[in-house]
Amino acid sequence: MGVAITLRGLTHTYRTAEGPLTVLGGLDLDVADGGYAAITGPSGAGKTTLLSLLGGLEAPQVGRLEVGGQDLTGLSGDELAAYRRATVGFVFQHFGLLETLTAAQNVELAGTLNGTSPAERRARARELLDAVGLSERAGHRPSRLSGGERQRVAIARALVNEPRLLLADEPTGNLDDDASLMVIELLEKVRADHGCTMVVVTHNRQLATRADMRIPLDRGHRVPA
């Protein structure tokens, strides 16, 4: 089951040596429960900041941000961490896998935060690696996997805690065309199979056009598609 997303007047500013830098300026947005949204725009448009706020990596400063009816504004660091564990799965452009661990161990590691037993974590990792077509590569370390395979491990890891919101930041940014298509189709299958809401930051036109809705940003504001 996914979650609905509501933003009203969301504004976020960073302090820099040159002075305040507003990267999101009064953003309003709605994403339906189970929806698939693609955030697009040039560098500096506010895409990654928006994804960080949706994922609870940063606390909203001004405005309202609700995910699944929960207002994230004003939450403490511990409360945001609990929200991330209970609600969010992350997929990053640079995979974020630990080179000293096997594919299965990388997937298992994500389950330790929820206190699941080692046996349960191993079983869940096997199940998810099989779902992404990598059961035969479970014992390989990232250095022995292709870019597409590493991203599929990262997707499996993101699903360990059965997130209701899947966030992907340039998930095809380091992949060739064939691997990109494979990852796009896998993300779409994950969303269909699990019913999660999915928000993807991307420069990949093919990925963006396959989404239910496009959210083009420019200098922290939504602009026409």
Secondary structure, 3 states (H helix, E strand, C coil): CCCCEEEEEEEEEEEECCEEEEEEEEEEEEECCCCEEEEECCCCCCHHHHHHHHCCCCCCCEEEEEECCEECCCCCHHHHHHHHHHHEEEEECCCCCCCCCCHHHHHHHCCHHHCCCHHHHHHHHHHHHHHCCCHHHCCCCHHHCCHHHHHHHHHHHHCCCCCCEEEEECCCCCCCHHHHHHHHHHHHHHHHHHCCEEEEECCCHHHHHCCCEEEEEECCEECCC
